[in-house]
């Protein structure tokens, strides 16, 4: 995940949909911040596809059981490549 100031923060994706994602990272990111999420999306029948999307942080809570801060991300308009990557999960 990349912050607006180009800081790269390691994050683990918990959930992803066409509307957004839930991730866990070590940083308490301010609600309203814009981030870039880079991930590998599982593709059917096998393999993975790159995924890149801008998103807004809609919530951020300390999640000790997850080992960091759990962020709720809402995707901004997805480009054609990001939409194509998600079709591997959501045909």
N, CA, C and O atoms as a printed pandas DataFrame, in Angstrom:
     atom_number atom_name residue_name chain_id  residue_number  x_coord  y_coord  z_coord
0              1         N          UNK        A               1    0.861   -1.163    0.000
1              2        CA          UNK        A               1    0.000    0.000    0.000
2              3         C          UNK        A               1    0.905    1.223    0.000
3              4         O          UNK        A               1    1.933    1.245    0.676
4              5         N          UNK        A               2    0.519    2.228   -0.754
5              6        CA          UNK        A               2    1.310    3.457   -0.858
6              7         C          UNK        A               2    0.474    4.642   -0.378
7              8         O          UNK        A               2   -0.671    4.826   -0.790
8              9         N          UNK        A               3    1.077    5.441    0.505
9             10        CA          UNK        A               3    0.398    6.629    1.028
10            11         C          UNK        A               3    0.590    7.802    0.080
11            12         O          UNK        A               3    1.382    7.721   -0.860
12            13         N          UNK        A               4   -0.123    8.881    0.318
13            14        CA          UNK        A               4   -0.074   10.062   -0.554
14            15         C          UNK        A               4    1.332   10.664   -0.638
15            16         O          UNK        A               4    1.689   11.261   -1.654
16            17         N          UNK        A               5    2.138   10.509    0.431
17            18        CA          UNK        A               5    3.499   11.058    0.416
18            19         C          UNK        A               5    4.515   10.072   -0.168
19            20         O          UNK        A               5    5.722   10.252   -0.008
20            21         N          UNK        A               6    4.020    9.025   -0.847
21            22        CA          UNK        A               6    4.817    7.979   -1.494
22            23         C          UNK        A               6    5.461    6.991   -0.527
23            24         O          UNK        A               6    6.278    6.169   -0.941
24            25         N          UNK        A               7    5.106    7.061    0.748
25            26        CA          UNK        A               7    5.575    6.069    1.709
26            27         C          UNK        A               7    4.903    4.734    1.401
27            28         O          UNK        A               7    3.683    4.666    1.252
28            29         N          UNK        A               8    5.700    3.684    1.306
29            30        CA          UNK        A               8    5.156    2.351    1.060
30            31         C          UNK        A               8    5.017    1.641    2.400
31            32         O          UNK        A               8    5.970    1.563    3.176
32            33         N          UNK        A               9    3.825    1.128    2.661
33            34        CA          UNK        A               9    3.503    0.445    3.907
34            35         C          UNK        A               9    3.078   -0.980    3.563
35            36         O          UNK        A               9    2.200   -1.186    2.726
36            37         N          UNK        A              10    3.694   -1.946    4.202
37            38        CA          UNK        A              10    3.306   -3.326    4.000
38            39         C          UNK        A              10    1.923   -3.548    4.608
39            40         O          UNK        A              10    1.651   -3.119    5.729
40            41         N          UNK        A              11    1.061   -4.216    3.863
41            42        CA          UNK        A              11   -0.300   -4.481    4.337
42            43         C          UNK        A              11   -0.716   -5.875    3.896
43            44         O          UNK        A              11   -0.278   -6.377    2.861
44            45         N          UNK        A              12   -1.566   -6.483    4.698
45            46        CA          UNK        A              12   -2.112   -7.801    4.384
46            47         C          UNK        A              12   -3.587   -7.624    4.051
47            48         O          UNK        A              12   -4.348   -7.067    4.843
48            49         N          UNK        A              13   -3.981   -8.096    2.888
49            50        CA          UNK        A              13   -5.380   -7.987    2.465
50            51         C          UNK        A              13   -6.214   -9.068    3.137
51            52         O          UNK        A              13   -5.896  -10.254    3.051
52            53         N          UNK        A              14   -7.284   -8.651    3.806
53            54        CA          UNK        A              14   -8.191   -9.587    4.469
54            55         C          UNK        A              14   -9.388   -9.923    3.598
55            56         O          UNK        A              14   -9.879  -11.052    3.598
56            57         N          UNK        A              15   -9.854   -8.915    2.848
57            58        CA          UNK        A              15  -11.078   -9.061    2.069
58            59         C          UNK        A              15  -11.013   -8.059    0.933
59            60         O          UNK        A              15  -10.456   -6.971    1.082
60            61         N          UNK        A              16  -11.582   -8.428   -0.200
61            62        CA          UNK        A              16  -11.614   -7.503   -1.337
62            63         C          UNK        A              16  -12.898   -7.741   -2.114
63            64         O          UNK        A              16  -13.367   -8.871   -2.245
64            65         N          UNK        A              17  -13.455   -6.650   -2.626
65            66        CA          UNK        A              17  -14.658   -6.720   -3.455
66            67         C          UNK        A              17  -14.527   -5.657   -4.533
67            68         O          UNK        A              17  -13.513   -4.963   -4.610
68            69         N          UNK        A              18  -15.539   -5.533   -5.353
69            70        CA          UNK        A              18  -15.524   -4.508   -6.396
70            71         C          UNK        A              18  -15.612   -3.103   -5.806
71            72         O          UNK        A              18  -15.247   -2.131   -6.467
72            73         N          UNK        A              19  -16.092   -2.988   -4.575
73            74        CA          UNK        A              19  -16.274   -1.676   -3.946
74            75         C          UNK        A              19  -15.116   -1.256   -3.053
75            76         O          UNK        A              19  -14.889   -0.062   -2.854
76            77         N          UNK        A              20  -14.379   -2.227   -2.510
77            78        CA          UNK        A              20  -13.317   -1.857   -1.590
78            79         C          UNK        A              20  -12.607   -3.057   -1.016
79            80         O          UNK        A              20  -12.753   -4.176   -1.507
80            81         N          UNK        A              21  -11.828   -2.813    0.039
81            82        CA          UNK        A              21  -11.040   -3.880    0.643
82            83         C          UNK        A              21  -10.850   -3.614    2.130
83            84         O          UNK        A              21  -10.990   -2.487    2.606
84            85         N          UNK        A              22  -10.529   -4.683    2.847
85            86        CA          UNK        A              22  -10.114   -4.584    4.243
86            87         C          UNK        A              22   -8.672   -5.056    4.294
87            88         O          UNK        A              22   -8.349   -6.132    3.789
88            89         N          UNK        A              23   -7.800   -4.254    4.904
89            90        CA          UNK        A              23   -6.394   -4.610    5.013
90            91         C          UNK        A              23   -5.927   -4.383    6.448
91            92         O          UNK        A              23   -6.551   -3.646    7.211
92            93         N          UNK        A              24   -4.828   -5.026    6.795
93            94        CA          UNK        A              24   -4.185   -4.820    8.088
94            95         C          UNK        A              24   -2.772   -4.341    7.831
95            96         O          UNK        A              24   -2.048   -4.906    7.012
96            97         N          UNK        A              25   -2.384   -3.274    8.553
97            98        CA          UNK        A              25   -1.021   -2.762    8.442
98            99         C          UNK        A              25   -0.554   -2.277    9.813
99           100         O          UNK        A              25   -1.336   -2.236   10.762
100          101         N          UNK        A              26    0.720   -1.912    9.911
101          102        CA          UNK        A              26    1.293   -1.462   11.182
102          103         C          UNK        A              26    1.055    0.014   11.472
103          104         O          UNK        A              26    1.405    0.493   12.550
104          105         N          UNK        A              27    0.470    0.736   10.534
105          106        CA          UNK        A              27    0.337    2.180   10.643
106          107         C          UNK        A              27   -1.117    2.593   10.856
107          108         O          UNK        A              27   -2.018    2.068   10.202
108          109         N          UNK        A              28   -1.339    3.528   11.766
109          110        CA          UNK        A              28   -2.661    4.093   12.002
110          111         C          UNK        A              28   -2.879    5.184   10.943
111          112         O          UNK        A              28   -2.412    6.312   11.103
112          113         N          UNK        A              29   -3.581    4.843    9.874
113          114        CA          UNK        A              29   -3.784    5.753    8.745
114          115         C          UNK        A              29   -5.050    6.569    8.991
115          116         O          UNK        A              29   -6.089    6.023    9.363
116          117         N          UNK        A              30   -4.954    7.860    8.782
117          118        CA          UNK        A              30   -6.058    8.782    9.042
118          119         C          UNK        A              30   -7.248    8.506    8.114
119          120         O          UNK        A              30   -7.084    8.327    6.907
120          121         N          UNK        A              31   -8.438    8.477    8.701
121          122        CA          UNK        A              31   -9.663    8.344    7.910
122          123         C          UNK        A              31   -9.741    9.521    6.947
123          124         O          UNK        A              31   -9.512   10.666    7.337
124          125         N          UNK        A              32  -10.063    9.238    5.696
125          126        CA          UNK        A              32  -10.121   10.261    4.658
126          127         C          UNK        A              32   -8.877   10.290    3.790
127          128         O          UNK        A              32   -8.884   10.887    2.714
128          129         N          UNK        A              33   -7.804    9.646    4.251
129          130        CA          UNK        A              33   -6.564    9.610    3.463
130          131         C          UNK        A              33   -6.785    8.815    2.185
131          132         O          UNK        A              33   -7.600    7.893    2.142
132          133         N          UNK        A              34   -6.048    9.186    1.148
133          134        CA          UNK        A              34   -6.075    8.448   -0.108
134          135         C          UNK        A              34   -4.831    7.579   -0.171
135          136         O          UNK        A              34   -3.727    8.044    0.114
136          137         N          UNK        A              35   -5.008    6.312   -0.545
137          138        CA          UNK        A              35   -3.901    5.375   -0.664
138          139         C          UNK        A              35   -3.993    4.659   -2.005
139          140         O          UNK        A              35   -5.034    4.667   -2.664
140          141         N          UNK        A              36   -2.885    4.042   -2.394
141          142        CA          UNK        A              36   -2.880    3.155   -3.559
142          143         C          UNK        A              36   -2.676    1.743   -3.039
143          144         O          UNK        A              36   -1.714    1.471   -2.321
144          145         N          UNK        A              37   -3.567    0.862   -3.397
145          146        CA          UNK        A              37   -3.461   -0.529   -2.991
146          147         C          UNK        A              37   -2.907   -1.324   -4.160
147          148         O          UNK        A              37   -3.464   -1.317   -5.258
148          149         N          UNK        A              38   -1.793   -2.013   -3.904
149          150        CA          UNK        A              38   -1.195   -2.914   -4.896
150          151         C          UNK        A              38   -1.301   -4.319   -4.318
151          152         O          UNK        A              38   -0.905   -4.565   -3.179
152          153         N          UNK        A              39   -1.838   -5.236   -5.114
153          154        CA          UNK        A              39   -2.009   -6.607   -4.637
154          155         C          UNK        A              39   -1.938   -7.559   -5.820
155          156         O          UNK        A              39   -1.961   -7.146   -6.979
156          157         N          UNK        A              40   -1.853   -8.835   -5.499
157          158        CA          UNK        A              40   -1.985   -9.897   -6.485
158          159         C          UNK        A              40   -3.334  -10.556   -6.213
159          160         O          UNK        A              40   -3.610  -10.979   -5.091
160          161         N          UNK        A              41   -4.163  -10.640   -7.235
161          162        CA          UNK        A              41   -5.508  -11.192   -7.126
162          163         C          UNK        A              41   -5.491  -12.617   -7.678
163          164         O          UNK        A              41   -5.014  -12.835   -8.792
164          165         N          UNK        A              42   -6.004  -13.596   -6.915
165          166        CA          UNK        A              42   -6.081  -14.962   -7.459
166          167         C          UNK        A              42   -6.888  -14.973   -8.752
167          168         O          UNK        A              42   -7.923  -14.314   -8.853
168          169         N          UNK        A              43   -6.414  -15.718   -9.725
169          170        CA          UNK        A              43   -7.097  -15.818  -11.022
170          171         C          UNK        A              43   -7.514  -17.265  -11.254
171          172         O          UNK        A              43   -6.814  -18.192  -10.849
172          173         N          UNK        A              44   -8.631  -17.448  -11.893
173          174        CA          UNK        A              44   -9.107  -18.789  -12.216
174          175         C          UNK        A              44   -8.640  -19.183  -13.588
175          176         O          UNK        A              44   -8.660  -18.320  -14.466
176          177         N          UNK        A              45   -8.232  -20.369  -13.860
177          178        CA          UNK        A              45   -8.238  -21.518  -12.970
178          179         C          UNK        A              45   -7.034  -21.562  -12.020
179          180         O          UNK        A              45   -7.089  -22.239  -10.993
180          181         N          UNK        A              46   -5.948  -20.851  -12.349
181          182        CA          UNK        A              46   -4.801  -20.814  -11.433
182          183         C          UNK        A              46   -3.987  -19.553  -11.716
183          184         O          UNK        A              46   -4.169  -18.895  -12.741
184          185         N          UNK        A              47   -3.095  -19.234  -10.796
185          186        CA          UNK        A              47   -2.246  -18.063  -10.967
186          187         C          UNK        A              47   -2.795  -16.842  -10.261
187          188         O          UNK        A              47   -3.650  -16.942   -9.382
188          189         N          UNK        A              48   -2.286  -15.679  -10.663
189          190        CA          UNK        A              48   -2.742  -14.420  -10.070
190          191         C          UNK        A              48   -2.544  -13.289  -11.069
191          192         O          UNK        A              48   -1.788  -13.407  -12.033
192          193         N          UNK        A              49   -3.240  -12.196  -10.811
193          194        CA          UNK        A              49   -3.162  -11.015  -11.658
194          195         C          UNK        A              49   -2.816   -9.809  -10.800
195          196         O          UNK        A              49   -3.214   -9.746   -9.637
196          197         N          UNK        A              50   -2.074   -8.839  -11.359
197          198        CA          UNK        A              50   -1.775   -7.630  -10.585
198          199         C          UNK        A              50   -3.032   -6.777  -10.437
199          200         O          UNK        A              50   -3.895   -6.750  -11.314
200          201         N          UNK        A              51   -3.110   -6.091   -9.317
201          202        CA          UNK        A              51   -4.243   -5.210   -9.031
202          203         C          UNK        A              51   -3.697   -3.917   -8.454
203          204         O          UNK        A              51   -2.879   -3.945   -7.535
204          205         N          UNK        A              52   -4.135   -2.793   -8.980
205          206        CA          UNK        A              52   -3.739   -1.471   -8.486
206          207         C          UNK        A              52   -4.972   -0.589   -8.491
207          208         O          UNK        A              52   -5.666   -0.472   -9.501
208          209         N          UNK        A              53   -5.239    0.036   -7.339
209          210        CA          UNK        A              53   -6.399    0.918   -7.252
210          211         C          UNK        A              53   -6.156    2.008   -6.230
211          212         O          UNK        A              53   -5.507    1.781   -5.210
212          213         N          UNK        A              54   -6.679    3.193   -6.504
213          214        CA          UNK        A              54   -6.710    4.262   -5.509
214          215         C          UNK        A              54   -7.917    4.024   -4.625
215          216         O          UNK        A              54   -8.973    3.594   -5.088
216          217         N          UNK        A              55   -7.743    4.313   -3.337
217          218        CA          UNK        A              55   -8.833    4.097   -2.397
218          219         C          UNK        A              55   -8.802    5.157   -1.307
219          220         O          UNK        A              55   -7.765    5.760   -1.032
220          221         N          UNK        A              56   -9.949    5.367   -0.699
221          222        CA          UNK        A              56  -10.064    6.255    0.451
222          223         C          UNK        A              56  -10.193    5.397    1.700
223          224         O          UNK        A              56  -10.893    4.385    1.700
224          225         N          UNK        A              57   -9.509    5.810    2.768
225          226        CA          UNK        A              57   -9.625    5.118    4.044
226          227         C          UNK        A              57  -10.934    5.570    4.685
227          228         O          UNK        A              57  -11.110    6.753    4.976
228          229         N          UNK        A              58  -11.851    4.628    4.904
229          230        CA          UNK        A              58  -13.148    4.976    5.486
230          231         C          UNK        A              58  -13.226    4.623    6.967
231          232         O          UNK        A              58  -14.075    5.147    7.689
232          233         N          UNK        A              59  -12.346    3.742    7.418
233          234        CA          UNK        A              59  -12.232    3.485    8.855
234          235         C          UNK        A              59  -10.877    2.873    9.158
235          236         O          UNK        A              59  -10.252    2.254    8.296
236          237         N          UNK        A              60  -10.435    3.053   10.384
237          238        CA          UNK        A              60   -9.163    2.513   10.833
238          239         C          UNK        A              60   -9.290    2.225   12.324
239          240         O          UNK        A              60   -9.533    3.129   13.124
240          241         N          UNK        A              61   -9.125    0.961   12.687
241          242        CA          UNK        A              61   -9.244    0.576   14.092
242          243         C          UNK        A              61   -8.085   -0.331   14.479
243          244         O          UNK        A              61   -7.586   -1.104   13.662
244          245         N          UNK        A              62   -7.667   -0.228   15.724
245          246        CA          UNK        A              62   -6.644   -1.119   16.241
246          247         C          UNK        A              62   -7.252   -2.505   16.326
247          248         O          UNK        A              62   -8.302   -2.689   16.943
248          249         N          UNK        A              63   -6.607   -3.471   15.718
249          250        CA          UNK        A              63   -7.103   -4.848   15.714
250          251         C          UNK        A              63   -5.980   -5.747   16.215
251          252         O          UNK        A              63   -5.261   -6.360   15.425
252          253         N          UNK        A              64   -5.837   -5.819   17.531
253          254        CA          UNK        A              64   -4.750   -6.582   18.137
254          255         C          UNK        A              64   -4.763   -8.034   17.672
255          256         O          UNK        A              64   -3.707   -8.630   17.458
256          257         N          UNK        A              65   -5.949   -8.601   17.518
257          258        CA          UNK        A              65   -6.035   -9.992   17.080
258          259         C          UNK        A              65   -5.521  -10.179   15.649
259          260         O          UNK        A              65   -5.144  -11.285   15.261
260          261         N          UNK        A              66   -5.510   -9.109   14.877
261          262        CA          UNK        A              66   -5.008   -9.145   13.497
262          263         C          UNK        A              66   -3.547   -8.706   13.410
263          264         O          UNK        A              66   -2.915   -8.832   12.361
264          265         N          UNK        A              67   -3.017   -8.190   14.519
265          266        CA          UNK        A              67   -1.610   -7.794   14.541
266          267         C          UNK        A              67   -1.323   -6.412   13.991
267          268         O          UNK        A              67   -0.222   -6.170   13.496
268          269         N          UNK        A              68   -2.278   -5.498   14.062
269          270        CA          UNK        A              68   -2.047   -4.141   13.572
270          271         C          UNK        A              68   -3.335   -3.346   13.510
271          272         O          UNK        A              68   -4.264   -3.569   14.285
272          273         N          UNK        A              69   -3.370   -2.423   12.582
273          274        CA          UNK        A              69   -4.556   -1.594   12.369
274          275         C          UNK        A              69   -5.336   -2.144   11.181
275          276         O          UNK        A              69   -4.772   -2.406   10.119
276          277         N          UNK        A              70   -6.629   -2.312   11.375
277          278        CA          UNK        A              70   -7.493   -2.787   10.296
278          279         C          UNK        A              70   -8.095   -1.577    9.602
279          280         O          UNK        A              70   -8.771   -0.763   10.231
280          281         N          UNK        A              71   -7.847   -1.464    8.307
281          282        CA          UNK        A              71   -8.347   -0.343    7.512
282          283         C          UNK        A              71   -9.451   -0.812    6.585
283          284         O          UNK        A              71   -9.337   -1.858    5.947
284          285         N          UNK        A              72  -10.514   -0.036    6.514
285          286        CA          UNK        A              72  -11.553   -0.232    5.518
286          287         C          UNK        A              72  -11.277    0.736    4.385
287          288         O          UNK        A              72  -11.208    1.947    4.596
288          289         N          UNK        A              73  -11.120    0.205    3.191
289          290        CA          UNK        A              73  -10.812    1.026    2.019
290          291         C          UNK        A              73  -11.982    1.011    1.046
291          292         O          UNK        A              73  -12.563   -0.039    0.771
292          293         N          UNK        A              74  -12.317    2.183    0.532
293          294        CA          UNK        A              74  -13.345    2.303   -0.506
294          295         C          UNK        A              74  -12.639    2.721   -1.790
295          296         O          UNK        A              74  -12.004    3.774   -1.851
296          297         N          UNK        A              75  -12.760    1.880   -2.815
297          298        CA          UNK        A              75  -12.092    2.172   -4.074
298          299         C          UNK        A              75  -12.687    3.389   -4.751
299          300         O          UNK        A              75  -13.897    3.610   -4.724
300          301         N          UNK        A              76  -11.809    4.177   -5.361
301          302        CA          UNK        A              76  -12.247    5.234   -6.256
302          303         C          UNK        A              76  -12.481    4.550   -7.599
303          304         O          UNK        A              76  -12.377    3.326   -7.668
304          305         N          UNK        A              77  -12.783    5.259   -8.637
305          306        CA          UNK        A              77  -13.081    4.645   -9.934
306          307         C          UNK        A              77  -11.966    3.681  -10.335
307          308         O          UNK        A              77  -10.799    4.068  -10.406
308          309         N          UNK        A              78  -12.333    2.423  -10.597
309          310        CA          UNK        A              78  -11.358    1.417  -11.007
310          311         C          UNK        A              78  -11.109    1.517  -12.504
311          312         O          UNK        A              78  -12.048    1.664  -13.286
312          313         N          UNK        A              79   -9.835    1.435  -12.904
313          314        CA          UNK        A              79   -9.543    1.437  -14.335
314          315         C          UNK        A              79   -9.824    0.044  -14.912
315          316         O          UNK        A              79  -10.142   -0.887  -14.172
316          317         N          UNK        A              80   -9.706   -0.089  -16.226
317          318        CA          UNK        A              80  -10.056   -1.339  -16.908
318          319         C          UNK        A              80   -9.195   -2.502  -16.426
319          320         O          UNK        A              80   -9.702   -3.616  -16.294
320          321         N          UNK        A              81   -7.904   -2.277  -16.159
321          322        CA          UNK        A              81   -7.022   -3.354  -15.694
322          323         C          UNK        A              81   -7.452   -3.860  -14.323
323          324         O          UNK        A              81   -7.487   -5.069  -14.095
324          325         N          UNK        A              82   -7.779   -2.954  -13.413
325          326        CA          UNK        A              82   -8.218   -3.357  -12.072
326          327         C          UNK        A              82   -9.534   -4.126  -12.152
327          328         O          UNK        A              82   -9.711   -5.129  -11.460
328          329         N          UNK        A              83  -10.449   -3.662  -12.987
329          330        CA          UNK        A              83  -11.726   -4.361  -13.155
330          331         C          UNK        A              83  -11.501   -5.762  -13.710
331          332         O          UNK        A              83  -12.145   -6.718  -13.277
332          333         N          UNK        A              84  -10.585   -5.882  -14.669
333          334        CA          UNK        A              84  -10.288   -7.188  -15.268
334          335         C          UNK        A              84   -9.686   -8.142  -14.229
335          336         O          UNK        A              84  -10.004   -9.331  -14.225
336          337         N          UNK        A              85   -8.829   -7.632  -13.359
337          338        CA          UNK        A              85   -8.242   -8.470  -12.308
338          339         C          UNK        A              85   -9.310   -9.000  -11.367
339          340         O          UNK        A              85   -9.274  -10.166  -10.976
340          341         N          UNK        A              86  -10.262   -8.148  -10.999
341          342        CA          UNK        A              86  -11.330   -8.572  -10.096
342          343         C          UNK        A              86  -12.262   -9.601  -10.733
343          344         O          UNK        A              86  -12.880  -10.402  -10.032
344          345         N          UNK        A              87  -12.363   -9.577  -12.055
345          346        CA          UNK        A              87  -13.229  -10.557  -12.731
346          347         C          UNK        A              87  -12.711  -11.977  -12.533
347          348         O          UNK        A              87  -13.465  -12.937  -12.691
348          349         N          UNK        A              88  -11.413  -12.124  -12.184
349          350        CA          UNK        A              88  -10.873  -13.439  -11.869
350          351         C          UNK        A              88  -11.480  -14.007  -10.603
351          352         O          UNK        A              88  -11.512  -15.225  -10.427
352          353         N          UNK        A              89  -11.965  -13.141   -9.714
353          354        CA          UNK        A              89  -12.581  -13.575   -8.457
354          355         C          UNK        A              89  -14.098  -13.546   -8.585
355          356         O          UNK        A              89  -14.792  -14.465   -8.148
356          357         N          UNK        A              90  -14.600  -12.473   -9.191
357          358        CA          UNK        A              90  -16.040  -12.256   -9.296
358          359         C          UNK        A              90  -16.447  -12.295  -10.772
359          360         O          UNK        A              90  -16.623  -11.243  -11.386
360          361         N          UNK        A              91  -16.599  -13.490  -11.350
361          362        CA          UNK        A              91  -16.918  -13.567  -12.782
362          363         C          UNK        A              91  -18.268  -12.980  -13.131
363          364         O          UNK        A              91  -18.658  -12.981  -14.299
